[in-house]
């Protein structure tokens, strides 16, 4: 998993402008999701309803997002149009189904199993990117190999006896 991450961060794999400092946001996102997964599993000791837990987390996420939007007001960072809202709405539908599934899995399983398995979505992202975004993003050999290494790392974790 780490080698795959290093390969992904090693250069401008897709041809876009990419600086090593740009890794701060994905790493911060990964850390935030890791904290979320552990807090969620801890919370399920006291409260066993994943749908309500997911709704509470989504409501807090919405509050944080609106706070960010308010702080960015007037900078041009937060804007949109009707066409992109349809795409974001469909993305939200996928996220909602994935979110509920993940919360139910966290309720039933161990974080050390659920989180790596849920994050194996990398391989699906690469395949779907190559199919649907081929005009927008280029899937290079480096990205494909890095993604395969990440997924192989997840499989190794799951097969190591932890599952």
C-alpha positions in Angstrom: 0.0 0.0 0.0 2.8 2.4 0.9 4.8 1.6 -2.2 1.7 2.3 -4.3 1.2 5.6 -2.5 4.8 6.5 -3.2 4.4 5.7 -6.9 1.3 7.8 -7.1 3.0 10.7 -5.4 6.3 10.4 -7.4 5.4 12.5 -10.3 2.7 14.1 -12.5 1.2 10.7 -13.5 -1.8 12.1 -15.3 0.0 14.9 -16.9 -1.5 17.6 -14.7 0.5 20.0 -12.6 1.2 18.2 -9.3 3.6 19.3 -6.5 4.6 17.2 -3.6 3.0 19.8 -1.3 -0.3 18.9 -2.9 -0.2 15.6 -1.0 -1.2 17.4 2.2 -4.9 17.4 1.3 -5.2 13.7 0.4 -3.2 12.8 3.5 -5.3 15.0 5.7 -8.4 13.4 4.1 -7.0 9.9 4.8 -6.2 10.8 8.4 -9.7 12.3 8.9 -11.4 9.2 7.5 -9.2 7.0 9.7 -10.3 9.0 12.7 -13.9 8.8 11.6 -13.8 5.0 11.2 -12.3 4.5 14.7 -14.7 7.0 16.3 -17.6 5.3 14.6 -16.7 1.8 15.7 -16.2 3.2 19.3 -19.6 4.9 19.1 -21.3 1.6 18.1 -20.5 0.2 21.5 -23.2 2.5 22.9 -25.5 3.0 19.9 -26.3 0.2 17.4 -28.2 2.1 14.6 -26.0 2.6 11.6 -28.6 4.6 9.6 -29.0 7.2 12.3 -25.2 7.3 12.9 -24.7 7.9 9.2 -27.3 10.7 9.2 -25.6 12.3 12.2 -22.2 12.2 10.6 -23.6 13.5 7.3 -25.3 16.4 9.1 -22.0 17.3 10.8 -20.2 17.0 7.5 -22.8 19.3 5.9 -22.2 21.8 8.7 -18.4 21.7 8.2 -18.9 22.1 4.4 -21.2 25.1 4.8 -18.8 26.7 7.2 -16.0 26.3 4.6 -18.3 27.7 2.0 -19.1 30.7 4.2 -15.4 31.3 4.8 -14.7 31.2 1.1 -17.5 33.5 0.2 -16.5 36.2 -2.4 -13.3 34.4 -3.3 -14.8 32.5 -6.3 -13.8 29.2 -4.9 -17.4 28.1 -4.2 -19.6 28.4 -7.3 -21.5 26.0 -9.7 -23.8 25.7 -12.5 -26.9 23.5 -13.2 -25.1 21.0 -15.4 -22.4 20.2 -12.8 -25.1 20.1 -10.0 -26.6 17.1 -11.8 -23.2 15.3 -11.8 -22.6 16.1 -8.2 -26.2 15.0 -7.3 -25.5 11.6 -9.0 -22.1 11.4 -7.2 -24.0 12.1 -4.0 -26.4 9.2 -4.7 -23.4 6.9 -5.1 -21.8 8.3 -2.0 -25.0 7.9 0.0 -25.3 4.2 -0.9 -21.6 3.7 -0.2 -21.9 5.6 3.1 -24.8 3.5 4.4 -23.0 0.3 3.4 -19.8 1.4 5.1 -21.6 2.3 8.3 -23.4 -1.0 8.5 -20.1 -2.8 7.8 -18.5 -0.8 10.6 -21.3 -1.8 13.0 -20.8 -5.4 12.2 -17.1 -5.8 11.5 -13.7 -4.7 12.8 -12.3 -1.3 11.6 -9.0 -3.0 10.7 -10.9 -5.2 8.2 -13.7 -2.9 7.0 -11.6 0.2 6.4 -8.9 -1.3 4.1 -11.6 -3.3 2.3 -13.7 -0.2 1.8 -10.7 1.7 0.6 -9.8 -0.9 -2.0 -12.1 1.2 -4.2 -8.9 2.4 -5.8 -9.0 -0.4 -8.4 -12.6 0.5 -9.3 -11.7 4.2 -9.6 -8.9 3.5 -12.0 -11.0 1.2 -14.2 -13.9 3.7 -14.3 -11.5 6.6 -14.9 -10.0 4.8 -17.9 -13.5 4.1 -19.3 -15.4 7.3 -18.5 -12.8 10.0 -18.1 -10.4 9.0 -20.9 -10.7 12.5 -22.5 -10.1 14.3 -19.2 -7.6 12.1 -17.4 -4.9 9.8 -18.6 -4.4 6.5 -16.7 -0.6 5.9 -17.1 1.3 2.7 -16.3 2.5 4.3 -13.1 -1.0 4.9 -11.9 -2.2 1.4 -12.9 0.8 -0.3 -11.1 0.4 1.9 -8.0 -3.3 1.1 -7.8 -2.6 -2.6 -8.3 0.0 -2.4 -5.4 -2.5 -0.6 -3.2 -5.1 -3.3 -3.8 -2.5 -6.1 -3.4 -1.6 -4.6 0.0 -5.3 -4.6 1.0 -5.6 -8.2 -0.1 -2.5 -9.1 1.9 -3.9 -7.5 5.0 -7.2 -9.3 4.6 -5.5 -12.7 4.0 -2.9 -12.3 6.8 -5.3 -13.8 9.3 -6.9 -10.6 10.4 -10.0 -11.6 8.4 
